[in-house]
Amino acid sequence: MTSLRFDAIVVGGGPVGAAAALALRGQGCAVALLERGGAPPAHDPADYDLRVYATSPASMQLLDALGAWPEIAARRVSPYVSMRVWERDPAHALRFGAADVGRSELGWIVEHGLILDVLWRRLGDIARFEHATIASAEFGAPESVLRLADGRELRARLVVAADGADSQLRALAGIDTVGWAYAHHAIVCHVQTGRPHEATAWQRFLGTGPLAFLPLADGRCSIVWSAEQPLAAELLALDDAAFMTRLGAAAEYALGEVTAVTRRISFPLRLQHATEYVRPGLVLVGDAAHTVHPLAGQGVNLGFADVAQLGATLAEAREAGRDPYSLRNLQRYGRARKAQNVEMLALTDSLYRAFRLRLPGLKAALGLGLEAVDRLGPLKGWLARQAL
Ligand SMILES: Cc1cc2nc3c(=O)[nH]c(=O)nc-3n(C[C@H](O)[C@H](O)[C@H](O)COP(=O)(O)OP(=O)(O)OC[C@H]3O[C@@H](n4cnc5c(N)ncnc54)[C@H](O)[C@@H]3O)c2cc1C
């Protein structure tokens, strides 16, 4: 039987896992990356990926530290400089500008496929196991062991579970999750609108769920429209002309008529949180640890923040002459990230529930609240920093 030894094995080559592998390699670790699929396809500039992320400045800094951002930015990103959030009447939207937080932009809309392509091509000498199936795993000190279905055995001081929301490693470690499925599905597509997007992220809180327009580099918008079944099914089944009419009306024509639309995809929404992030020889990062409602566009940003924290926690221990992989040190990572992730999970869930309430008086108060907040500079600045 082949047995291979590494300092760390990252399981899952999504954006968070690929970033984790690069961050650990950057600290001089011998790293393996294990992915059940294959390498991502090369990013095609003629094909604008339907899955895009509102990438925060903190995520940009991580990607920059990994050497990936310059290439991502050179190939295609769309900076956004303001956000408008409204419930009724876009003229009375709450507006956040980059200037409210002393920045030149609030973030960048970046394609999932572009991030993956650039991160994977930087993997270099990291040992890659593609189309790999894990048959069993043991986590512990001094080593964790992964046994693959092809008989190979991989050993490492640390296994990083970055294998997504349905994490096999989380299940193998017996770590529970708490959470619930929202009755919502998110519909995603790119649209052309009659008016320019003004490098602004637009979001309307409809009683049926949030609807976002994110500005793309070619002048179109990426939309994320969350709606309960059966409304989501009905919207997906409409022909393009009828869908564009419904979408324009749902956005109260904030960006004019919708004049063109790509194919539509949809995915179910859920809130899920692992009860533990750390076991001896194992940490959870990204969607393996937490899944949020996309209304705050934070899914991948939380995962990149996990990677940044894990890297910092391991580096600090090394510098202080402590064992970076000790349970005590890994728990520092777990505590730091859990506190911040719980805050974001609670915030997005509260927003989702607040705007879904069908109580006319309360909804009116929330509408008034957004307008009132817009007029209060310091509160608006605080909210803008939270949004960042
Ligand atoms: C359509 C869509 C739109 C979204 N839009 C946004 C958005 O606008 N903003 C935002 O922040 N987030 C968004 N999200 C959420 C975002 O995609 C996730 O938060 C992000 O992908 C999490 O990254 P990850 O690397 O943790 O997990 P994933 O991207 O799920 O990657 C997991 C990887 O692990 C691999 N894997 C799984 N199981 C195993 C196994 N047993 N062994 C080996 N490999 C395995 C998978 O093949 C995959 O490559 C969206 C999600 C979807 C589906």
The ligand as an SDF file (V2000), in Angstrom:
LIG
                    3D

 53 58  0  0  0  0  0  0  0  0999 V2000
  -25.2760   29.5890   -7.8560 C   0  0  0  0  0  0  0  0  0  0  0  0
  -24.5630   30.0800   -6.6310 C   0  0  0  0  0  0  0  0  0  0  0  0
  -24.3620   31.4530   -6.4710 C   0  0  0  0  0  0  0  0  0  0  0  0
  -23.6970   31.9270   -5.3560 C   0  0  0  0  0  0  0  0  0  0  0  0
  -23.5150   33.2660   -5.2460 N   0  0  0  0  0  0  0  0  0  0  0  0
  -22.7630   33.7450   -4.2300 C   0  0  0  0  0  0  0  0  0  0  0  0
  -22.4550   35.1490   -4.1060 C   0  0  0  0  0  0  0  0  0  0  0  0
  -22.9210   35.9820   -4.8790 O   0  0  0  0  0  0  0  0  0  0  0  0
  -21.6410   35.5520   -3.1060 N   0  0  0  0  0  0  0  0  0  0  0  0
  -21.1020   34.6560   -2.2190 C   0  0  0  0  0  0  0  0  0  0  0  0
  -20.3110   35.0630   -1.3690 O   0  0  0  0  0  0  0  0  0  0  0  0
  -21.4130   33.3410   -2.2670 N   0  0  0  0  0  0  0  0  0  0  0  0
  -22.2170   32.8640   -3.2480 C   0  0  0  0  0  0  0  0  0  0  0  0
  -22.5060   31.5400   -3.3030 N   0  0  0  0  0  0  0  0  0  0  0  0
  -21.9590   30.6580   -2.2710 C   0  0  0  0  0  0  0  0  0  0  0  0
  -20.5320   30.3090   -2.6200 C   0  0  0  0  0  0  0  0  0  0  0  0
  -20.5060   29.6860   -3.8860 O   0  0  0  0  0  0  0  0  0  0  0  0
  -19.9450   29.3910   -1.5600 C   0  0  0  0  0  0  0  0  0  0  0  0
  -19.9680   30.0630   -0.3180 O   0  0  0  0  0  0  0  0  0  0  0  0
  -18.5060   29.0360   -1.9240 C   0  0  0  0  0  0  0  0  0  0  0  0
  -18.4720   28.3280   -3.1470 O   0  0  0  0  0  0  0  0  0  0  0  0
  -17.9080   28.1890   -0.8380 C   0  0  0  0  0  0  0  0  0  0  0  0
  -16.6370   27.7670   -1.2660 O   0  0  0  0  0  0  0  0  0  0  0  0
  -16.0220   26.4150   -0.7160 P   0  0  0  0  0  0  0  0  0  0  0  0
  -14.6880   26.3040   -1.4050 O   0  0  0  0  0  0  0  0  0  0  0  0
  -16.0860   26.4030    0.7740 O   0  0  0  0  0  0  0  0  0  0  0  0
  -17.0190   25.2620   -1.1650 O   0  0  0  0  0  0  0  0  0  0  0  0
  -17.3890   24.7800   -2.6440 P   0  0  0  0  0  0  0  0  0  0  0  0
  -17.2950   25.8940   -3.6140 O   0  0  0  0  0  0  0  0  0  0  0  0
  -18.6760   24.0510   -2.5040 O   0  0  0  0  0  0  0  0  0  0  0  0
  -16.2180   23.7740   -2.9910 O   0  0  0  0  0  0  0  0  0  0  0  0
  -16.1240   22.4890   -2.4040 C   0  0  0  0  0  0  0  0  0  0  0  0
  -15.1770   21.6600   -3.2480 C   0  0  0  0  0  0  0  0  0  0  0  0
  -14.9510   20.4210   -2.5810 O   0  0  0  0  0  0  0  0  0  0  0  0
  -15.1050   19.3600   -3.5020 C   0  0  0  0  0  0  0  0  0  0  0  0
  -15.5470   18.2100   -2.7320 N   0  0  0  0  0  0  0  0  0  0  0  0
  -16.7720   18.0140   -2.1790 C   0  0  0  0  0  0  0  0  0  0  0  0
  -16.7840   16.8500   -1.4870 N   0  0  0  0  0  0  0  0  0  0  0  0
  -15.5560   16.3230   -1.6100 C   0  0  0  0  0  0  0  0  0  0  0  0
  -14.9620   15.1330   -1.1310 C   0  0  0  0  0  0  0  0  0  0  0  0
  -15.6480   14.2630   -0.3620 N   0  0  0  0  0  0  0  0  0  0  0  0
  -13.6760   14.8640   -1.4430 N   0  0  0  0  0  0  0  0  0  0  0  0
  -12.9670   15.7510   -2.2230 C   0  0  0  0  0  0  0  0  0  0  0  0
  -13.4770   16.8900   -2.7120 N   0  0  0  0  0  0  0  0  0  0  0  0
  -14.7630   17.1780   -2.4040 C   0  0  0  0  0  0  0  0  0  0  0  0
  -16.1220   19.8520   -4.5090 C   0  0  0  0  0  0  0  0  0  0  0  0
  -16.0040   19.1560   -5.7360 O   0  0  0  0  0  0  0  0  0  0  0  0
  -15.7310   21.3270   -4.6330 C   0  0  0  0  0  0  0  0  0  0  0  0
  -14.7160   21.5250   -5.5830 O   0  0  0  0  0  0  0  0  0  0  0  0
  -23.2220   31.0240   -4.3760 C   0  0  0  0  0  0  0  0  0  0  0  0
  -23.4350   29.6590   -4.5250 C   0  0  0  0  0  0  0  0  0  0  0  0
  -24.1170   29.1920   -5.6220 C   0  0  0  0  0  0  0  0  0  0  0  0
  -24.3510   27.7180   -5.7430 C   0  0  0  0  0  0  0  0  0  0  0  0
  1  2  1  0
  2  3  1  0
  2 52  2  0
  3  4  2  0
  4  5  1  0
  4 50  1  0
  5  6  2  0
  6  7  1  0
  6 13  1  0
  7  8  2  0
  7  9  1  0
  9 10  1  0
 10 11  2  0
 10 12  1  0
 12 13  2  0
 13 14  1  0
 14 15  1  0
 14 50  1  0
 15 16  1  0
 16 17  1  0
 16 18  1  0
 18 19  1  0
 18 20  1  0
 20 21  1  0
 20 22  1  0
 22 23  1  0
 23 24  1  0
 24 25  2  0
 24 26  1  0
 24 27  1  0
 27 28  1  0
 28 29  2  0
 28 30  1  0
 28 31  1  0
 31 32  1  0
 32 33  1  0
 33 34  1  0
 33 48  1  0
 34 35  1  0
 35 36  1  0
 35 46  1  0
 36 37  1  0
 36 45  1  0
 37 38  2  0
 38 39  1  0
 39 40  1  0
 39 45  2  0
 40 41  1  0
 40 42  2  0
 42 43  1  0
 43 44  2  0
 44 45  1  0
 46 47  1  0
 46 48  1  0
 48 49  1  0
 50 51  2  0
 51 52  1  0
 52 53  1  0
M  END
$$$$
